[in-house]
C-alpha cells in the first residue's frame, strides 16, 4: 500500500513540474486583464529559473516513476 502512495506523490510532483513549466512558457493564462499583466511581468522576471526548475522536477520525477513501476512489476 505504501508503494502506491509513494507512486501517487511522485505523479503529483511530476504534474507540479509540468504546471510550473507550462506557466513559465505562457501556455497557462490567468483570467482578467490585470492578472494577465501581473503574470506576464512575473514570467519576465522569473521565467528562466521556472522553466529550468519545471524541467528538472519533471526529469527527476520521471526517472523515479519509471524505477518505482519497474520495482512494483518486478516483485
N, C-alpha and C positions, 0 to 999 in steps of 0.2 A: 504494500500500500504506500509506503514512504517513497518508493522508487517513482511511482506515478505522480505523487505530489511534487517531487523534485523536477520531473519532466514538465509538469504543468507550469512551474515557476520559471523554468528555462524558456518555455514558449512565451510566457508573458514578457520576460526580459527581451527576447528577440523581437516581439511586437513593439515594445517600447523603443528599441533601437530603430526599427522601421519607421515608426511615427516621428521620431526625432529627425531622421534623415529626410523624410518627406516634407516636414515642416521647414527644415533648413533650406531645401531647394525651392520652396514656394509652391509645392503641389497642394498643400492644405491651407486654405484661406479662411480667416475668421469672417463672421458676418458683421456688417456695419462698416461705414467708411473710416471712422476714426480708429477702430480696431485694426483695420487693414493697414492704415498708415503706421500705426504703432508696431505692428508685426513686421512690416517692411523695414522700418528703422532698426528694430531688434535684429532681424536677419542680416541687415547690412553690417551691423557691429559685431555679431556673434556667429554668422553663418559658417565661417570656415571651421571653427572648432566643433560646431554642432554637426556638420557633415562628417568630419573625421570621427567624432565620438559615436555617432549613429552607426557608421560603417564598422567601427571597431567592436561595438557591442553586438551587432548582428553577426560578425565573423566569429567572435568568441562563442556566442550562444549557439551558432550553427554547428560548430565543432562539438560543443557539449551535448547538443541534442542528438547528433549522429552517434557519439560514443555511448550515450545513455540508451538509445534504441538498440544499438549492437549488443550492449550488455543485457538488456531485457530479453532480446531474442536468443542470445547465446546461452542463457542459463542464469 
